[in-house]
Amino acid sequence: MRVLGVDPGTQHTGYGIVDEESGRLICSGMGVVTTSARHSLSKKLKTIHDGLVEIVTRFSPDVIVVEDTFLSKNIQIAFKLGQARGIALLVGELHGLLVAEYTPTQIKLAITGYGAAHKSQIQMMVGRLLKLKAPPESDHAADALAAAICYHHSAKMTGILTAGNAVRSLDRPIHRSET
């Protein structure tokens, strides 16, 4: 399964491609779609769209995972971030990808075991989990890779739970007192 993680932003939208091969997670690509500070918001959103379409076309992921919006004290920043997220979600839908979303806290918990981890901790753990020679330099790319890893971990856990429930239901019915 190939997963595209996206860390949306109007200045820098990070992306990371994570494959699973024989139970091992592998980084197949990462980077940042960067926009110009001089451009209008609409031009920035088009740049993000075009960049993500190019990435989807190049890597052919099965899933796109978009980091959910965090609460910001600055409402204008939150609105702009939401628009960048919308572009990523739309690209996923238009290309027939499974679309998933996780909050920053969920991603941090999946990567470090601590929901308030710092950017440097995310970068370090992403490097370790993907067995990279060095942690990703860009915290945007690291966050995107972390989102993709979070999906892989979640999908694996869902598979385990589903298989466990199927085996349990074949053994015997679940009684109300067990739930």
Secondary structure as the mmCIF struct_conf table of DSSP 4:
data_model
#
loop_
_struct_conf.conf_type_id
_struct_conf.id
_struct_conf.beg_label_comp_id
_struct_conf.beg_label_asym_id
_struct_conf.beg_label_seq_id
_struct_conf.end_label_comp_id
_struct_conf.end_label_asym_id
_struct_conf.end_label_seq_id
STRN STRN1 ARG A 2 ASP A 7
BEND BEND1 THR A 10 GLN A 11
STRN STRN2 HIS A 12 GLU A 21
TURN_TY1_P TURN_TY1_P1 SER A 22 GLY A 23
STRN STRN3 ARG A 24 THR A 34
TURN_TY1_P TURN_TY1_P2 ALA A 37 ARG A 38
BEND BEND2 HIS A 39 HIS A 39
HELX_RH_AL_P HELX_RH_AL_P1 LEU A 41 PHE A 59
BEND BEND3 ASP A 62 ASP A 62
STRN STRN4 VAL A 63 GLU A 67
HELX_LH_PP_P HELX_LH_PP_P1 ASP A 68 LEU A 71
BEND BEND4 LYS A 73 ASN A 74
HELX_RH_AL_P HELX_RH_AL_P2 ILE A 75 LEU A 94
TURN_TY1_P TURN_TY1_P3 HIS A 95 GLY A 96
STRN STRN5 LEU A 98 TYR A 102
HELX_RH_AL_P HELX_RH_AL_P3 PRO A 104 THR A 112
BEND BEND5 GLY A 113 GLY A 113
TURN_TY1_P TURN_TY1_P4 GLY A 115 ALA A 116
HELX_RH_AL_P HELX_RH_AL_P4 LYS A 119 LEU A 129
TURN_TY1_P TURN_TY1_P5 LEU A 130 LYS A 131
BEND BEND6 LYS A 133 ALA A 134
BEND BEND7 GLU A 137 GLU A 137
HELX_RH_AL_P HELX_RH_AL_P5 ASP A 139 ASP A 171
BEND BEND8 ARG A 172 ARG A 172
HELX_LH_PP_P HELX_LH_PP_P2 PRO A 173 HIS A 175
HELX_RH_3T_P HELX_RH_3T_P1 ARG A 176 GLU A 178
#
